[in-house]
Amino acid sequence: MYKAVFVIIVAFFKKLGEAKGGDSSGAKQTVMYKQQERRCIMYREMMSGKLHRATVTEANLNYVGSITIDEDLMDSVGILENEKVQVVNNNNGARLETYVIKGTRGSKTVCLNGAAARLVQPGDKVIIISYKWVSEQDSYNHQPKVAILNDQNEIIEMMNTEPASTIR
């Protein structure tokens, strides 16, 4: 595929060179130079936000799938509506991925909907994690937002990192 793209680019610069009255060999050298300059940028998938030890307030099997989260909690860690999140159930070890629906601001709601409701019970402690792609260069300075919650889904502490062996 890259060879085909390269051929198309060379043809474009050749035509461009001829249209300007120049010769096409300089255009080909420019394209080769640009191709050698090109480098691959590495990205890492990093934790972006985390709601630690949220208490499930509801499990609604008959709702179209997702997780409903209080909008204040979403804002605290930068989770957006419709964003993909990973949910880890501390009570039974279940892990799932779903998308987020905004819950009523200030309600402290954490509700698993649809099929995901089979993996939790009201009162279970869950960890809700969002991720984002960060360039290799930026990954070394990346700081996630971590909210530690109490049993009523109130934020008791905000952290920009998660030290090893943190127990809460």
ZADO-1210 file (C-alpha; in nm, 4 decimals, padded with zeros to 6 digits):
<atoms>
<atom x="00.0000" y="00.0000" z="00.0000" code="MET" pos="1"/>
<atom x="00.2802" y="00.2412" z="00.0904" code="TYR" pos="2"/>
<atom x="00.4414" y="00.1771" z="-00.2459" code="LYS" pos="3"/>
<atom x="00.1149" y="00.2658" z="-00.4232" code="ALA" pos="4"/>
<atom x="00.0824" y="00.5871" z="-00.2220" code="VAL" pos="5"/>
<atom x="00.4448" y="00.6722" z="-00.2939" code="PHE" pos="6"/>
<atom x="00.3888" y="00.6212" z="-00.6682" code="VAL" pos="7"/>
<atom x="00.0832" y="00.8488" z="-00.6592" code="ILE" pos="8"/>
<atom x="00.2755" y="01.1178" z="-00.4719" code="ILE" pos="9"/>
<atom x="00.5670" y="01.0982" z="-00.7169" code="VAL" pos="10"/>
<atom x="00.3236" y="01.1284" z="-01.0102" code="ALA" pos="11"/>
<atom x="00.1621" y="01.4315" z="-00.8454" code="PHE" pos="12"/>
<atom x="00.4955" y="01.6090" z="-00.7963" code="PHE" pos="13"/>
<atom x="00.6040" y="01.5153" z="-01.1474" code="LYS" pos="14"/>
<atom x="00.2922" y="01.6790" z="-01.2914" code="LYS" pos="15"/>
<atom x="00.3387" y="01.9758" z="-01.0608" code="LEU" pos="16"/>
<atom x="00.6995" y="02.0168" z="-01.1776" code="GLY" pos="17"/>
<atom x="00.6002" y="01.9942" z="-01.5441" code="GLU" pos="18"/>
<atom x="00.3165" y="02.2427" z="-01.4938" code="ALA" pos="19"/>
<atom x="00.5615" y="02.4945" z="-01.3461" code="LYS" pos="20"/>
<atom x="00.8026" y="02.4407" z="-01.6340" code="GLY" pos="21"/>
<atom x="01.0590" y="02.2546" z="-01.4263" code="GLY" pos="22"/>
<atom x="01.1869" y="01.9032" z="-01.4674" code="ASP" pos="23"/>
<atom x="01.0315" y="01.6148" z="-01.2794" code="SER" pos="24"/>
<atom x="01.3548" y="01.4751" z="-01.1305" code="SER" pos="25"/>
<atom x="01.3648" y="01.7437" z="-00.8603" code="GLY" pos="26"/>
<atom x="01.0077" y="01.6603" z="-00.7635" code="ALA" pos="27"/>
<atom x="01.0992" y="01.2939" z="-00.7192" code="LYS" pos="28"/>
<atom x="01.3957" y="01.3844" z="-00.4969" code="GLN" pos="29"/>
<atom x="01.1694" y="01.6053" z="-00.2818" code="THR" pos="30"/>
<atom x="00.9253" y="01.3189" z="-00.2326" code="VAL" pos="31"/>
<atom x="01.2051" y="01.0766" z="-00.1407" code="MET" pos="32"/>
<atom x="01.3451" y="01.3274" z="00.1058" code="TYR" pos="33"/>
<atom x="01.0024" y="01.3728" z="00.2636" code="LYS" pos="34"/>
<atom x="00.9610" y="00.9961" z="00.2854" code="GLN" pos="35"/>
<atom x="01.2946" y="00.9591" z="00.4672" code="GLN" pos="36"/>
<atom x="01.1967" y="01.2397" z="00.7081" code="GLU" pos="37"/>
<atom x="00.8748" y="01.0649" z="00.8019" code="ARG" pos="38"/>
<atom x="00.8834" y="00.8937" z="01.1376" code="ARG" pos="39"/>
<atom x="00.6415" y="00.6858" z="01.3293" code="CYS" pos="40"/>
<atom x="00.4919" y="00.8400" z="01.6429" code="ILE" pos="41"/>
<atom x="00.4340" y="00.5895" z="01.9223" code="MET" pos="42"/>
<atom x="00.1258" y="00.6207" z="02.1404" code="TYR" pos="43"/>
<atom x="00.0485" y="00.4545" z="02.4726" code="ARG" pos="44"/>
<atom x="-00.2953" y="00.3897" z="02.6163" code="GLU" pos="45"/>
<atom x="-00.2873" y="00.5523" z="02.9594" code="MET" pos="46"/>
<atom x="-00.5338" y="00.5791" z="03.2437" code="MET" pos="47"/>
<atom x="-00.7036" y="00.9149" z="03.2077" code="SER" pos="48"/>
<atom x="-00.9530" y="00.9160" z="03.4930" code="GLY" pos="49"/>
<atom x="-01.0585" y="00.6833" z="03.7717" code="LYS" pos="50"/>
<atom x="-01.3464" y="00.6692" z="04.0167" code="LEU" pos="51"/>
<atom x="-01.2058" y="00.4459" z="04.2903" code="HIS" pos="52"/>
<atom x="-01.4407" y="00.2355" z="04.5039" code="ARG" pos="53"/>
<atom x="-01.7665" y="00.3806" z="04.3732" code="ALA" pos="54"/>
<atom x="-02.0729" y="00.2186" z="04.5279" code="THR" pos="55"/>
<atom x="-02.3242" y="00.0759" z="04.2802" code="VAL" pos="56"/>
<atom x="-02.6580" y="00.2420" z="04.3545" code="THR" pos="57"/>
<atom x="-02.8655" y="00.0496" z="04.1011" code="GLU" pos="58"/>
<atom x="-02.8502" y="-00.2340" z="03.8486" code="ALA" pos="59"/>
<atom x="-03.1154" y="-00.1999" z="03.5773" code="ASN" pos="60"/>
<atom x="-03.1341" y="-00.5096" z="03.3548" code="LEU" pos="61"/>
<atom x="-03.4131" y="-00.3750" z="03.1313" code="ASN" pos="62"/>
<atom x="-03.2336" y="-00.0563" z="03.0291" code="TYR" pos="63"/>
<atom x="-03.0332" y="-00.0292" z="02.7066" code="VAL" pos="64"/>
<atom x="-02.6719" y="-00.1123" z="02.8015" code="GLY" pos="65"/>
<atom x="-02.4291" y="00.1318" z="02.9614" code="SER" pos="66"/>
<atom x="-02.3356" y="00.2832" z="03.2951" code="ILE" pos="67"/>
<atom x="-02.5080" y="00.5910" z="03.4340" code="THR" pos="68"/>
<atom x="-02.2772" y="00.8123" z="03.6432" code="ILE" pos="69"/>
<atom x="-02.3537" y="01.1319" z="03.8344" code="ASP" pos="70"/>
<atom x="-02.2339" y="01.4189" z="03.6148" code="GLU" pos="71"/>
<atom x="-02.0385" y="01.5739" z="03.9056" code="ASP" pos="72"/>
<atom x="-01.8396" y="01.2512" z="03.9424" code="LEU" pos="73"/>
<atom x="-01.7797" y="01.2408" z="03.5666" code="MET" pos="74"/>
<atom x="-01.6509" y="01.5998" z="03.5661" code="ASP" pos="75"/>
<atom x="-01.4181" y="01.5348" z="03.8607" code="SER" pos="76"/>
<atom x="-01.2091" y="01.2865" z="03.6600" code="VAL" pos="77"/>
<atom x="-01.2749" y="01.4107" z="03.3064" code="GLY" pos="78"/>
<atom x="-01.5052" y="01.1312" z="03.1875" code="ILE" pos="79"/>
<atom x="-01.7315" y="01.2362" z="02.8985" code="LEU" pos="80"/>
<atom x="-02.0779" y="01.1189" z="02.8015" code="GLU" pos="81"/>
<atom x="-02.0570" y="00.8234" z="02.5581" code="ASN" pos="82"/>
<atom x="-01.6924" y="00.7631" z="02.6500" code="GLU" pos="83"/>
<atom x="-01.5815" y="00.4013" z="02.6756" code="LYS" pos="84"/>
<atom x="-01.4910" y="00.2980" z="03.0300" code="VAL" pos="85"/>
<atom x="-01.3752" y="-00.0164" z="03.2031" code="GLN" pos="86"/>
<atom x="-01.5665" y="-00.1214" z="03.5151" code="VAL" pos="87"/>
<atom x="-01.4004" y="-00.3525" z="03.7685" code="VAL" pos="88"/>
<atom x="-01.6176" y="-00.5080" z="04.0394" code="ASN" pos="89"/>
<atom x="-01.4215" y="-00.5420" z="04.3650" code="ASN" pos="90"/>
<atom x="-01.6829" y="-00.7786" z="04.5090" code="ASN" pos="91"/>
<atom x="-01.6731" y="-01.0527" z="04.2447" code="ASN" pos="92"/>
<atom x="-01.3779" y="-00.9695" z="04.0180" code="GLY" pos="93"/>
<atom x="-01.5933" y="-00.9098" z="03.7083" code="ALA" pos="94"/>
<atom x="-01.4522" y="-00.6703" z="03.4471" code="ARG" pos="95"/>
<atom x="-01.6493" y="-00.5136" z="03.1675" code="LEU" pos="96"/>
<atom x="-01.6336" y="-00.2328" z="02.9153" code="GLU" pos="97"/>
<atom x="-01.9263" y="-00.0077" z="02.8375" code="THR" pos="98"/>
<atom x="-02.0057" y="00.3546" z="02.7611" code="TYR" pos="99"/>
<atom x="-02.1165" y="00.6343" z="02.9929" code="VAL" pos="100"/>
<atom x="-02.4545" y="00.8049" z="03.0224" code="ILE" pos="101"/>
<atom x="-02.4763" y="01.1273" z="03.2255" code="LYS" pos="102"/>
<atom x="-02.6648" y="01.0857" z="03.5496" code="GLY" pos="103"/>
<atom x="-02.8382" y="01.3647" z="03.7352" code="THR" pos="104"/>
<atom x="-02.5835" y="01.6097" z="03.8730" code="ARG" pos="105"/>
<atom x="-02.5434" y="01.5689" z="04.2495" code="GLY" pos="106"/>
<atom x="-02.7394" y="01.2411" z="04.2646" code="SER" pos="107"/>
<atom x="-02.4300" y="01.0238" z="04.3404" code="LYS" pos="108"/>
<atom x="-02.5734" y="00.7674" z="04.0943" code="THR" pos="109"/>
<atom x="-02.3657" y="00.4748" z="03.9701" code="VAL" pos="110"/>
<atom x="-02.6056" y="00.2484" z="03.7814" code="CYS" pos="111"/>
<atom x="-02.5081" y="-00.0456" z="03.5605" code="LEU" pos="112"/>
<atom x="-02.7620" y="-00.0963" z="03.2826" code="ASN" pos="113"/>
<atom x="-02.8537" y="-00.3766" z="03.0441" code="GLY" pos="114"/>
<atom x="-02.6445" y="-00.6940" z="03.0365" code="ALA" pos="115"/>
<atom x="-02.3818" y="-00.5348" z="03.2634" code="ALA" pos="116"/>
<atom x="-02.6441" y="-00.5327" z="03.5399" code="ALA" pos="117"/>
<atom x="-02.5946" y="-00.9105" z="03.5679" code="ARG" pos="118"/>
<atom x="-02.2362" y="-00.8533" z="03.6841" code="LEU" pos="119"/>
<atom x="-02.3102" y="-00.6222" z="03.9787" code="VAL" pos="120"/>
<atom x="-02.5449" y="-00.5821" z="04.2725" code="GLN" pos="121"/>
<atom x="-02.6454" y="-00.2568" z="04.4417" code="PRO" pos="122"/>
<atom x="-02.3898" y="-00.1950" z="04.7153" code="GLY" pos="123"/>
<atom x="-02.0970" y="-00.3513" z="04.5232" code="ASP" pos="124"/>
<atom x="-01.7733" y="-00.1531" z="04.5138" code="LYS" pos="125"/>
<atom x="-01.6506" y="-00.0819" z="04.1606" code="VAL" pos="126"/>
<atom x="-01.3609" y="00.0976" z="03.9977" code="ILE" pos="127"/>
<atom x="-01.4497" y="00.2965" z="03.6854" code="ILE" pos="128"/>
<atom x="-01.1529" y="00.3711" z="03.4603" code="ILE" pos="129"/>
<atom x="-01.1255" y="00.5819" z="03.1448" code="SER" pos="130"/>
<atom x="-00.8243" y="00.5702" z="02.9148" code="TYR" pos="131"/>
<atom x="-00.6742" y="00.7915" z="02.6467" code="LYS" pos="132"/>
<atom x="-00.3992" y="00.7652" z="02.3887" code="TRP" pos="133"/>
<atom x="-00.0947" y="00.9754" z="02.4749" code="VAL" pos="134"/>
<atom x="00.2152" y="01.0239" z="02.2594" code="SER" pos="135"/>
<atom x="00.5287" y="00.8472" z="02.3804" code="GLU" pos="136"/>
<atom x="00.6877" y="01.1841" z="02.4552" code="GLN" pos="137"/>
<atom x="00.3885" y="01.3141" z="02.6545" code="ASP" pos="138"/>
<atom x="00.3332" y="00.9855" z="02.8381" code="SER" pos="139"/>
<atom x="00.6222" y="01.0520" z="03.0762" code="TYR" pos="140"/>
<atom x="00.4513" y="01.3646" z="03.2143" code="ASN" pos="141"/>
<atom x="00.0913" y="01.2387" z="03.1919" code="HIS" pos="142"/>
<atom x="-00.1081" y="01.2708" z="03.5141" code="GLN" pos="143"/>
<atom x="-00.4461" y="01.0991" z="03.5442" code="PRO" pos="144"/>
<atom x="-00.7259" y="01.2249" z="03.7667" code="LYS" pos="145"/>
<atom x="-00.8159" y="00.9802" z="04.0434" code="VAL" pos="146"/>
<atom x="-01.1130" y="01.0365" z="04.2754" code="ALA" pos="147"/>
<atom x="-01.1341" y="00.8269" z="04.5914" code="ILE" pos="148"/>
<atom x="-01.4985" y="00.7859" z="04.6942" code="LEU" pos="149"/>
<atom x="-01.6666" y="00.6992" z="05.0222" code="ASN" pos="150"/>
<atom x="-01.9687" y="00.4687" z="05.0655" code="ASP" pos="151"/>
<atom x="-02.2071" y="00.7504" z="04.9619" code="GLN" pos="152"/>
<atom x="-02.0127" y="00.8207" z="04.6384" code="ASN" pos="153"/>
<atom x="-01.8762" y="01.1451" z="04.7769" code="GLU" pos="154"/>
<atom x="-01.5224" y="01.2415" z="04.6799" code="ILE" pos="155"/>
<atom x="-01.2972" y="01.2202" z="04.9836" code="ILE" pos="156"/>
<atom x="-00.9659" y="01.2690" z="04.8013" code="GLU" pos="157"/>
<atom x="-00.8369" y="01.3679" z="04.4570" code="MET" pos="158"/>
<atom x="-00.4994" y="01.2436" z="04.3326" code="MET" pos="159"/>
<atom x="-00.2977" y="01.2975" z="04.0136" code="ASN" pos="160"/>
<atom x="-00.1208" y="00.9679" z="04.0523" code="THR" pos="161"/>
<atom x="-00.1682" y="00.6373" z="04.2218" code="GLU" pos="162"/>
<atom x="00.1255" y="00.5447" z="04.4418" code="PRO" pos="163"/>
<atom x="00.2122" y="00.1759" z="04.4631" code="ALA" pos="164"/>
<atom x="00.0451" y="-00.0128" z="04.7470" code="SER" pos="165"/>
<atom x="-00.2227" y="00.2519" z="04.7945" code="THR" pos="166"/>
<atom x="-00.4908" y="00.1075" z="05.0225" code="ILE" pos="167"/>
<atom x="-00.8256" y="00.2822" z="05.0547" code="ARG" pos="168"/>
</atoms>
